[in-house]
Amino acid sequence: MKVTRSELREKIMTILYQINVYRKDEINYNLEDVIKENDKSNNDFIKNIVNGVIEKESELDNLIDKYMKEWQVSRLGNIDKAIFRMSAYELLYTDTPKIVSINEGIELSKKYSDEKITKMLNAVLDEILNNEVPNE
């Protein structure tokens, strides 16, 4: 059975969430082990997004903070941080159609966050799209 990109994004969110928890609790981890633990299929899409988010995390956080109204990434819960970072990364650094990147993040947020966070995510991603992503 083929796994959908939506299901892969949910795995990415889980991996990024787990890393956030490890960091917060000052638990040592190996990134490759965390990925393998959550993705037995060794999927390149998952590895590329997770590694990209980790590599560009402070850049992503600065950009997200720029467009949040009276809020900061550091105040978000671990799942919300994972969704915001993954969505912003995919929007900026992948060939995924921009509307798909935004919609996938919104759907994950609807499933795992509350309505206020989902609205904030939508607004931030829209600002990033309109102000930071070169026109195609």
N, C-alpha and C positions, 0 to 999 in steps of 0.2 A: 504494500500500500504506500502510495506516494504521500509524503508529508508536505503540507502547504507552507507557503512563506509565512502566513499568519501563525502557524504552529511553531515555525522556526523562530519567529520574533518573540513568541512567548517563552521559548527556551532561553533566548538571549536575555530577556528581561530577568528571568530566574537566575541566570549566571551573574549578571550585573548586581542584582539584589544580594546574592550570596556574598559577593566580593565586598559590597558596602557593609554588610554585617560583620564580616571578618575584620575589615579595617576598623570599624567602630569598636569592636571588642578586642582589638589588637591581637588577632589570631593570625599566625603565619599561614600562608597558603601558596600553592603553586598554581599559577593561572592555567596552565595546560591540564593539570589534574582536575581543576574545577570545571573546565570545559568538558573534558572526557566524562566526568561524573554525570553531567547533565545531558550529554549528547553522545550516545553510543555509536551514532552513524558517522562521526568524524566529518561533519558537514562544513564545507568551505565558507558558506554564507555566514554561519554562526561564528566560526573562528575569525573571519575578516571583520565582522561588525564588533565583536567583543574586543578584539585586539585594537581596533581603531578607536573605539570609545575610551579604552584605558589609556592609549597613547595620547589622545587629544583631550583628555578629561578636563584639564584646567582651562583650556581654550574654549571648550564647549560650555563649561560652567560660567565663564566670563560673558560669553555671548548670550546665554539664557538669562543671566542676571540683568544684562543690559535691557532686555525687553520685558522683564517681570515688573509689575507695578507694586512698589512698596513690599517686595518679597525677595528672597534669595534662594538659590538651589540648596544651600546649606540648611535651610529650615524645612525642607521637604522630607517626607518619610523615605525610607530606603527603596521601596517599590517605585515611588514617584520619581526619585532621582534617576533610577534605572530607565524608566519610560522616557523622561525628558531628554536624557543624554543620548539614548539609542535613537530616538526620533530625530533629534537635531543632527546627529552624526549621519544618519541615513539621508536626510534632506540635503546636507552639505557635501557629502563625500562619496555618494554612490550614484549609480545610473538608474536607480529605482525612480519611476515617475514621481514627481514631487507630490502630487495629490495622493498617491498611494502611501508615501511615507507619512504624510500627515494623518490620513484616515486610519492607518494601522496603529499609530500612536494613540489616537483618540479612542479607538475601539478597545485597546488594552487598558487605557485609563478608565473607560466606562465600566470595564469588568473588575478592575482592581482598586480603583480610587473613588473618591466622592465627586459629586457634580462640580463643586468649586474648582477642584484641581483639574478636572477635564476641561472646563471653560478656560482656565489659565493656560493650560497646555495648548489648546487650540489658538488662543490669542498670541502666545509666544511663537509658536511655529509659523503662524501667518506673518508675523513681523519679520522673522528670520527669512522666510521665503521672499517677502517683498523688499527687504533691505539688504540682505546678505548673499542671496543666491543670484548668480549672473543669469540674465535672460537667456533662454535657450533658443 
